[in-house]
Amino acid sequence: MSLFDDIVTRDANCRKYGQLQQMYGTNDVLPLWIADMDFATPEPILNTLRAVIEQPVQGYNLDYPQWKEAVIHWYAQQYDSSVQAHWVHFVPGVIKTIVLSLMALTRSGDNILTCSPIYDPYPNLVKTSGRNLVQTRLIEKDGGYEFDWHDFTEKLKACKMFLFPSPHNPGGMVWRRETLERISDYCHDAGVIVIADEVHCDLTLPGKTHHPFFNLNEGLNSQSIVLASISKTFNIAAIQGGIAIIKNDELRERFYHFLDNCYLAETHSLQQAAIYSAYTHCSDWHQKLLTYLADNIAYVKDEIEKHCPLISILYGGASYLLFLNAEKMGLSDEQLSAFFVHDARLGLSPGYQYGPGGEGHMRLNVGCPRSVLEEAMDRLKKAYQKRLDA
């Protein structure tokens, strides 16, 4: 029996359970939507956090000792990447830092490119910051996504920044190095800054290889900012924070100067302590997690292929999020959502919220004990068969 088989009781303040009525109009669904896992945060991280909060004076602190060294070690171990300490900066969270990069590096009215379908905060934060949203439609093919290079390059010409999820959310695509190099080259030639959101990179499953964006250019002229966080992998999203890595000297000076002089990324003892502990003491837990998630994904794929043939799965090898394509069921988005909520009693994320290309899809979170997934698949199979028989 795996430690991930344990059912962990979550309190009423947990969004995954506490927002069910608001999200679905009922509490009678299995919540498989928001991107956190129903697994206990690793004990080494909790022990480190306890040591921080047990300090009798919770005053101003220096950076947590060796947190940057832990980041450097992790990237060397996991990605065979050589990261220099001055490339690394603490940030208040990935999404927050995307907003800050827009403020620091673009102007009101600038065009900002991203993909579609895409993690839904992206379009909102572009529009709210007073920039113009431009999207390139991804091509769904062979259970994954590809770029339409003509559309991408044409739209890139008029843009100042490309917001790029690597791996992709909601499709979990681990992009091939060839794809990443083309993006890097095109953006470099167009003078476009790349914000590579790599928050799901440490959830890349065995058999796939994640390439950090800063690795693509051996020189220092790549205009890219890599953003990462331990929040998804080590299930600690409640403590906001993250990591920026910038290789280019000029861009690094420009952006980190903005963060520091606006006091936007000051020391956060809990998050830095968690980063240190995750990257120093949780490697074994991390490998066991990836094995468990891989087994969960294989189980769900097998069940849906056998029993729900009108539903196919998009999954590119990273994260615990599967994108279900249910277009062959012939339902509108409203009907599809109602099918999952009222017939299958499952709380998933509707695909249309991820923009053009997401219609007729649903996002399923498999980051939970197998027994929960078994119940979910049983509900889905019964609802699916009942619809076919109607």
VENMOZI-V251380 format. One line per field, one symbol per residue. ss: DSSP state (2 for helix, 1 for strand, 0 for the rest). A space follows every 50 residues. Layout:
# VENMOZI-V251380
ss->???
This chain:
# VENMOZI-V251380
ss->00222000000000222202222200000110000000000022222222 22200000000000002222222222222000002221111002222222 22222000001111110000222222220001111110111001110022 22222200001111100000001000222222222222220011111000 22210000000022200000000111110000000000000111100022 22222222222000000022222222222220222222222222222222 22222220000111001100111110222000222222222220011011 2222000000111110000222222222222222222220
